[in-house]
Amino acid sequence: MIQNPDCGDTTAQWPCRGSATIDLPASVVARWAPGGSVVEHVDERRCTLTIGGWSWMGVAGLFVTFDADLYDIEPVELGDALRQLAVRLRRAQSLTPRGVGSDDADTRDASLGAPSPLTNAH
């Protein structure tokens, strides 16, 4: 287990705390993980990161900064936030001005039910 400077062996007390296995070595993740996080070695290529934040979307954003595949995502609220973030990013890539050529509410509802590459299993 690797902790960041000023960290103990548990995550900082945040209203939202989640974890995921990341396809990066623990030494790399520990170098860039935010304070209050815990990095656990899985093998030479993967580790588990536990971090917290004010919102599930904020925690999801922190995981995305590692630019690596995620597995074993816990709790379900973090998985939901990652799926919502994926929907937002797909929508943003269309470069359509807000409200032009699409009904935002219909797009959001339909997209959330679509299959996602983000799962809770390997």
C-alpha positions as CSV (number, residue, x, y, z in Angstrom):
1,M,0.0,0.0,0.0
2,I,1.3,3.4,-0.9
3,Q,0.1,6.6,0.6
4,N,0.6,10.1,-0.7
5,P,2.4,12.7,1.4
6,D,0.3,13.9,4.3
7,C,-1.9,10.8,4.0
8,G,-2.5,8.0,6.4
9,D,-3.6,4.5,5.6
10,T,-7.2,5.5,4.9
11,T,-8.7,8.0,2.5
12,A,-9.5,11.5,3.6
13,Q,-13.0,12.1,4.9
14,W,-15.1,13.2,1.9
15,P,-18.8,12.9,1.3
16,C,-18.1,10.7,-1.7
17,R,-15.4,8.0,-1.7
18,G,-14.8,5.5,-4.4
19,S,-12.2,3.0,-5.7
20,A,-11.2,1.3,-8.9
21,T,-8.4,-0.8,-10.3
22,I,-6.4,1.2,-12.8
23,D,-4.2,-0.2,-15.6
24,L,-1.1,1.6,-14.3
25,P,1.6,0.6,-11.8
26,A,1.2,1.7,-8.2
27,S,4.4,3.8,-8.4
28,V,2.9,6.0,-11.2
29,V,-0.5,6.4,-9.7
30,A,1.0,7.2,-6.2
31,R,3.1,10.0,-7.7
32,W,0.0,11.8,-9.2
33,A,-2.9,10.8,-6.9
34,P,-4.4,13.6,-4.9
35,G,-3.7,14.0,-1.1
36,G,-5.9,11.8,1.0
37,S,-5.9,8.9,-1.5
38,V,-4.7,5.3,-1.0
39,V,-3.0,3.3,-3.7
40,E,-2.8,-0.5,-3.3
41,H,-0.4,-2.6,-5.4
42,V,-2.2,-5.3,-7.4
43,D,0.6,-6.4,-9.7
44,E,3.4,-4.8,-11.7
45,R,0.9,-3.3,-14.2
46,R,-2.2,-2.5,-12.0
47,C,-3.2,-0.9,-8.7
48,T,-6.3,0.0,-6.9
49,L,-6.9,3.7,-6.1
50,T,-9.3,5.0,-3.5
51,I,-10.1,8.7,-3.6
52,G,-12.7,11.1,-2.4
53,G,-14.3,14.3,-3.4
54,W,-17.3,16.6,-2.8
55,S,-19.4,14.9,-5.6
56,W,-19.4,11.7,-7.5
57,M,-18.8,13.6,-10.7
58,G,-15.7,15.2,-9.1
59,V,-14.4,11.7,-8.0
60,A,-15.0,10.4,-11.6
61,G,-13.1,13.4,-13.0
62,L,-10.1,12.5,-10.8
63,F,-10.1,9.0,-12.0
64,V,-10.3,10.1,-15.7
65,T,-7.1,12.2,-15.2
66,F,-5.1,9.0,-15.1
67,D,-6.0,8.2,-18.8
68,A,-6.1,4.5,-18.2
69,D,-8.7,1.7,-18.2
70,L,-10.7,1.2,-14.9
71,Y,-12.1,-2.0,-13.5
72,D,-13.8,-3.1,-10.3
73,I,-15.4,0.3,-9.9
74,E,-17.0,0.8,-6.4
75,P,-19.5,2.0,-5.3
76,V,-22.2,2.0,-8.0
77,E,-22.6,5.8,-7.7
78,L,-19.0,6.2,-9.0
79,G,-19.9,3.9,-11.9
80,D,-23.0,6.0,-12.6
81,A,-21.0,9.2,-12.6
82,L,-18.4,7.7,-15.0
83,R,-21.1,6.7,-17.4
84,Q,-22.7,10.2,-17.2
85,L,-19.3,11.7,-17.8
86,A,-18.8,9.5,-20.9
87,V,-22.2,10.7,-22.2
88,R,-21.2,14.3,-21.7
89,L,-17.9,13.8,-23.4
90,R,-19.6,12.1,-26.4
91,R,-22.1,14.9,-26.7
92,A,-19.3,17.5,-26.5
93,Q,-17.4,15.9,-29.3
94,S,-20.2,16.8,-31.7
95,L,-19.3,20.5,-31.4
96,T,-22.9,21.4,-31.8
97,P,-23.8,24.7,-30.1
98,R,-26.1,24.0,-27.0
99,G,-29.7,23.6,-28.0
100,V,-29.0,23.6,-31.8
101,G,-30.0,20.5,-33.7
102,S,-30.7,18.4,-30.6
103,D,-33.1,18.1,-27.7
104,D,-30.7,18.0,-24.7
105,A,-33.2,16.3,-22.4
106,D,-34.1,13.5,-24.9
107,T,-30.4,12.9,-25.7
108,R,-29.4,12.7,-22.0
109,D,-32.2,10.2,-21.2
110,A,-31.6,8.0,-24.2
111,S,-27.8,8.0,-23.7
112,L,-27.9,7.0,-20.1
113,G,-29.6,3.7,-21.0
114,A,-27.1,2.8,-23.7
115,P,-24.4,0.2,-23.1
116,S,-21.1,1.7,-21.8
117,P,-17.5,0.4,-22.0
118,L,-17.2,1.3,-18.3
119,T,-18.1,-1.8,-16.2
120,N,-17.6,-3.1,-12.7
121,A,-15.9,-6.3,-13.9
122,H,-12.7,-7.2,-15.9
